[in-house]
Amino acid sequence: MGYIELIKKVQVYSGFSDLESKDALDCLVETLAVRLDDNGRKSFATHLPQELQDMALAVYPCYENANVDILSQFMQLQNVNSERAKRQILSAWQALKDTVSRSEIDHLRSELPKLNSLLR
């Protein structure tokens, strides 16, 4: 699935505009990638369209990002309230689950256990 198709999937799941759907998808990919080690980031990126691969590989893990709650981070980065941030996260996550292999989704969940309560 291509980048534009993924954005459209986020839009279908959320009801957001094209721009907000794109921002939610981009932000989630970066948020997940920054929490993965180098091998995990590279593995995750291989399952994504080129535009998202570039984003996933452009970020580097750091202690601050790995320990910040994803919901709080989304609220701050997207300048939205918690309900809106949850919708952004869950819509983008669902679109990624439609694209990324089941084994990679399981790997992400195992690598990022703090996200399991938010990402179904």
Buried (B, 14 or more C-beta within 10 A) or exposed (E): BEBEEBBBBBBEBBEBEEEBBBBBBBBBBBBBBBBBEEEBBBBBBEBBBEBBBEBBBEBEBEEEBEEBEBBEBBBEBBEBEEEBBBBBBBBBBBBBBEBBEEEBBEBBEEBBEEBEEBBE
